[in-house]
Amino acid sequence: MEYTDTLRLAHSIQLIDIVKFLYKNYIIHRDIRPPIVMF
């Protein structure tokens, strides 16, 4: 499967939504950094 800009954008938006959810629910993940979330 080719990794297109559209797919890259969709994954980025999903990641942002996940982090917002964690923040709103006072859930802390201390190791969120680019090498961990990039694949």
C-alpha positions in Angstrom: 0.0 0.0 0.0 1.4 3.4 -1.0 1.6 5.9 1.9 0.0 9.0 0.3 -0.3 12.5 1.7 -4.0 11.9 2.3 -3.3 8.8 4.5 -0.5 10.7 6.3 -2.9 13.6 7.0 -5.6 11.2 8.3 -3.1 9.5 10.6 -1.9 12.8 11.9 -5.4 14.0 12.7 -6.2 10.7 14.4 -3.1 11.1 16.6 -4.0 14.7 17.5 -7.5 13.5 18.5 -6.1 10.8 20.7 -3.7 13.2 22.5 -6.6 15.6 23.0 -8.8 12.8 24.4 -6.0 11.8 26.8 -5.5 15.4 27.9 -9.2 16.1 28.5 -9.5 12.9 30.6 -6.4 13.7 32.7 -4.5 10.7 31.4 -0.8 11.3 31.2 1.6 9.5 28.8 5.1 10.9 29.5 6.8 9.4 26.5 4.9 10.9 23.5 7.6 12.1 21.2 8.2 11.9 17.4 10.3 8.7 17.3 7.6 6.9 19.3 4.6 7.9 17.3 6.2 8.0 13.8 6.2 4.7 11.9 
